[in-house]
Amino acid sequence: MQNYSRRGFIVAAGGATLGLAGCANGIGSSGGATIDARVDETLRYLYSTYPEARSLADKANGILVMPLVTEAGFGVGGAYGRGALRVGGATVDYYSQAKASFGLQIGAQQYAHVLFFMTEDALGEFRYASGWSAGADIKYAVLNDGDRFTADTFATGNPIVAMVFGTAGLIVGASLEGSKYTRIIP
């Protein structure tokens, strides 16, 4: 039989707390200016690496940019990130993304994603919801063999298009379905 001490419990709890603090993605309490700087850098990377994203952004009524989402799982998993909603090139609100998952999974990854709201209705539904959950109404832009997003993404009339990019880590795939977006005050 194992004998657990209070000191052991405190050390374990402290380690878990530090691990969860790492999920803040380094954005921390610097406020909106830090989030905006990360959003600007993410958009520069997106447009220079995938030029077709610029034409999609030009047609969108608004875009939500999540510069860094951290996802980890070992049976039970979760993801968290912060970003900004831009309308007409200006930040209008800040959002967090949270996701929980359960199943056969192990590992961790980080990625960036952008949601392009192609209709005014889709943008309004997102902005005025008390908490918006990503679901089946999102069209995913998929990279082809030449590291370019597929052309059908730009030809369809979907209300929301998602681009997931910059993935690094050990979990295979990155899905936004089941993610909840909530307006925050940084």
Buried (B, 14 or more C-beta within 10 A) or exposed (E): EEEEEEEEEEEEEEEEEEEEEEBEBEBEEEEBEBBBEBBBEBBEBBEEEBEBBEEBBEEBBBBBBBBBBBBBBEEEBBBBBBBBBBBEEEBEBBBBBBBEBEEEBEEBBBBBBBBBBBBEEBBEBBBEEEEBEBEEEBBBBEEEEEEEBEEEBBEEEBBBBBBBBBBEBEBEEBBBEEBBBEBEEB
